[in-house]
Amino acid sequence: MRVGGVDGCRAGWVMVLVDNPGSGEARIEVDVCSDFGVVRSRCDEFGADFVGVDMPIGLAVDGQRAAEREARRRLGVRRSSLFPSPAHAVLGTVDWADALAVNRAVAGKGMSKQMYNLLPKIREVRSAVGADDQPRFSEVHPESSFLAMAGRLPAVKKSVLGQLQRLALVEQSLGSLLGWAAGSELTMVELDDSEFPTLAGAALDDMLDACAAAWTARRLAAGTADVLGADDGVDPDGYRLTISV
């Protein structure tokens, strides 16, 4: 089995590719790509069976997705980590004022500036991945993945504790980020800079979110993932309105 996980970052996209995930022979590659077209090409070359993408893909006409409602219910106190996606018509807007006006007219509500800033990345994903590429390329939400992975929410992801908890979950559930088998006796003094992937333009929490996306991709490949919003159908362009966990 080969899977991938992708998360947006300052330099573009951080991508994790995993061969034999969850096994003692798991091999994890991490890279940063400037645009999603490169991500798509790399995933194809790698032969990824499924790829989890932390970005809205299918957008509802009225901006209401059952997948988001269910994900927020599961997240409880951490529900704000999932930004409400915009209405489909917002894809055609040209600036913040236009996007806000269109979303209010169609969805009956405003839109956060954070989500507006993600619009270029949403368009980028949709230009590289067609509706017929789903569910191979599936929308995921890493915080929801970590919740499913651990059975409870880790500490806030920007905290040191939260990042250590997420790293431990990745090591246990996916494979070693450094290419060593789980349970290695390697100590911190033996670590060398050359062992770490080059992650210019991506933060540690970006990489860990990409790993969580790959973990959900593994569940999709195994047929064990929870697919939220599966009854919602597709958006006007044929993209699924689902979030996989």
C-alpha positions in Angstrom: 0.0 0.0 0.0 1.2 3.5 -0.8 -0.6 6.6 0.4 0.0 10.4 0.6 -1.0 13.3 2.8 -0.9 17.0 1.9 -1.3 20.1 4.0 -1.0 23.8 3.0 2.0 25.7 4.3 3.7 29.1 3.8 5.8 27.9 0.9 2.9 26.0 -0.8 2.2 22.5 0.2 3.9 20.0 2.5 3.5 16.5 1.2 4.1 13.2 3.0 4.3 9.9 1.0 4.3 6.6 2.8 5.2 3.2 1.5 3.8 0.3 3.7 2.2 2.6 6.3 1.8 1.2 9.8 4.3 -1.7 9.2 7.8 -2.2 10.6 9.1 -1.5 7.1 7.2 1.8 6.6 9.1 4.4 4.6 8.1 8.0 4.8 9.2 10.8 2.4 8.5 14.4 3.2 8.8 17.3 0.8 7.5 20.8 0.2 6.0 21.7 -3.2 5.3 25.2 -4.6 2.0 24.3 -6.2 -0.6 21.5 -6.2 0.2 20.5 -9.8 3.6 19.3 -8.6 2.0 17.5 -5.7 -0.3 15.7 -8.1 2.6 14.7 -10.3 4.6 13.4 -7.4 1.7 11.4 -6.0 1.1 9.8 -9.5 4.8 9.0 -9.9 4.9 7.5 -6.4 1.8 5.4 -7.2 -0.2 6.6 -4.2 -3.4 4.6 -3.9 -5.1 7.3 -1.9 -4.1 10.9 -0.9 -5.6 12.9 1.9 -5.8 16.6 1.3 -6.3 19.1 4.1 -8.3 21.6 2.1 -12.0 22.0 1.1 -12.5 20.5 -2.3 -16.3 20.1 -2.9 -18.3 23.3 -2.1 -22.0 23.2 -1.5 -24.2 25.6 -3.4 -25.6 27.0 -0.2 -22.4 26.7 1.7 -23.9 24.1 4.1 -22.1 20.7 4.3 -23.3 17.9 6.5 -19.7 16.7 6.7 -18.7 19.9 8.5 -21.6 19.7 10.9 -20.7 16.1 11.9 -16.9 16.9 12.1 -17.6 19.8 14.5 -19.9 17.7 16.6 -17.1 15.1 17.0 -14.5 17.8 17.7 -16.5 19.4 20.5 -14.3 22.1 22.2 -12.0 22.1 19.2 -14.7 22.6 16.6 -13.4 26.0 15.7 -10.3 24.3 14.1 -12.6 23.5 11.1 -13.3 26.7 9.2 -16.8 26.9 7.5 -16.3 26.4 3.8 -17.7 29.0 1.4 -20.6 28.7 -1.0 -19.6 27.3 -4.4 -20.3 30.7 -6.1 -17.5 32.3 -4.1 -15.0 30.5 -6.4 -15.8 33.0 -9.1 -15.2 36.1 -6.9 -12.3 38.5 -7.5 -11.7 40.1 -4.0 -12.6 40.0 -0.4 -15.6 42.4 -0.6 -17.0 40.4 -3.6 -16.5 37.1 -1.8 -18.2 38.3 1.3 -21.2 39.8 -0.5 -21.7 36.6 -2.6 -21.4 34.3 0.4 -23.9 36.4 2.4 -26.3 36.4 -0.6 -26.1 32.7 -1.2 -25.3 31.2 2.2 -27.0 33.8 4.4 -23.8 34.3 6.4 -20.4 36.0 6.2 -17.1 34.3 5.7 -13.9 34.4 7.8 -10.8 36.1 6.4 -8.9 32.9 7.1 -11.2 31.0 4.7 -11.0 33.7 2.1 -7.2 33.5 2.2 -7.5 29.8 1.4 -9.5 30.4 -1.8 -6.4 30.4 -4.1 -5.4 27.0 -2.6 -8.9 25.6 -3.1 -8.8 26.7 -6.7 -5.3 25.2 -7.1 -6.4 21.8 -5.8 -9.5 21.8 -8.1 -7.4 22.7 -11.1 -5.0 19.8 -10.5 -7.6 17.2 -9.3 -10.7 16.5 -11.2 -14.0 15.2 -9.9 -13.2 11.8 -11.4 -10.0 11.7 -9.3 -12.1 11.2 -6.2 -12.1 9.4 -3.8 -8.4 8.8 -4.6 -7.8 12.4 -3.7 -10.1 13.0 -0.7 -10.6 16.0 1.6 -9.6 15.3 5.2 -9.3 17.3 8.4 -6.1 16.5 10.4 -7.5 17.5 13.8 -10.4 15.0 13.2 -7.8 12.4 12.1 -5.8 12.8 15.3 -8.9 12.6 17.4 -9.8 9.3 15.6 -6.2 8.1 15.9 -5.9 8.7 19.7 -9.5 8.3 20.8 -9.3 11.8 22.3 -8.0 15.2 21.3 -4.3 15.9 21.7 -3.2 19.2 23.3 -3.3 22.3 21.1 -1.2 21.7 18.0 1.0 24.8 18.3 2.1 23.8 21.9 5.2 21.8 22.5 3.1 19.1 24.3 0.6 19.0 21.4 3.4 18.5 18.8 5.1 15.8 20.9 1.8 14.0 21.3 1.1 14.2 17.5 4.6 13.0 16.7 4.1 10.0 19.0 0.8 9.2 17.4 2.3 9.3 13.9 5.2 7.1 15.0 2.8 4.6 16.5 0.2 4.6 13.7 2.0 5.4 10.5 5.7 4.9 10.8 8.9 6.6 11.8 9.4 10.1 10.3 13.1 9.5 10.3 12.9 6.1 8.6 13.7 4.0 11.7 11.6 1.2 13.0 9.4 1.9 16.0 11.1 1.1 19.2 14.6 2.2 18.0 17.1 2.7 20.7 18.5 5.8 19.0 19.1 8.6 21.4 18.9 12.4 20.9 22.7 12.8 20.9 23.0 10.5 17.9 20.6 12.6 15.8 22.2 14.4 12.8 20.8 17.3 10.7 21.2 15.1 7.6 18.5 12.8 8.9 15.8 15.4 8.6 13.9 16.3 5.4 14.3 19.7 4.1 11.2 21.6 5.1 11.9 25.2 4.1 8.6 27.1 4.3 6.8 24.5 6.3 6.4 24.3 10.1 6.4 21.1 12.2 2.7 21.3 12.7 2.2 21.5 9.0 4.2 18.3 8.5 2.3 16.5 11.3 -1.0 17.5 9.8 0.2 16.0 6.5 1.0 12.8 8.3 -2.5 12.7 9.8 -3.9 13.2 6.3 -1.8 10.2 5.1 -3.1 8.2 8.0 -6.7 8.8 6.9 -5.6 8.0 3.3 -4.4 4.6 4.7 -7.8 4.1 6.2 -9.5 4.9 2.9 -7.3 2.4 1.1 -8.2 -0.2 3.7 -11.9 0.6 3.6 -12.0 1.6 7.2 -12.3 5.4 7.0 -15.3 7.3 8.2 -16.7 9.3 5.3 -18.7 12.2 6.7 -21.4 13.8 4.5 -21.6 10.8 2.1 -25.3 11.4 1.6 -24.8 15.0 0.4 -23.9 14.1 -3.2 -21.7 16.3 -5.2 -21.2 20.0 -5.9 -22.1 21.6 -9.3 -18.7 20.5 -10.7 -19.1 16.9 -9.5 -16.8 17.1 -6.5 -17.8 15.2 -3.4 -19.0 17.1 -0.4 -17.3 14.8 2.0 -14.6 14.8 4.7 -12.8 11.5 5.3 -11.5 10.6 8.8 
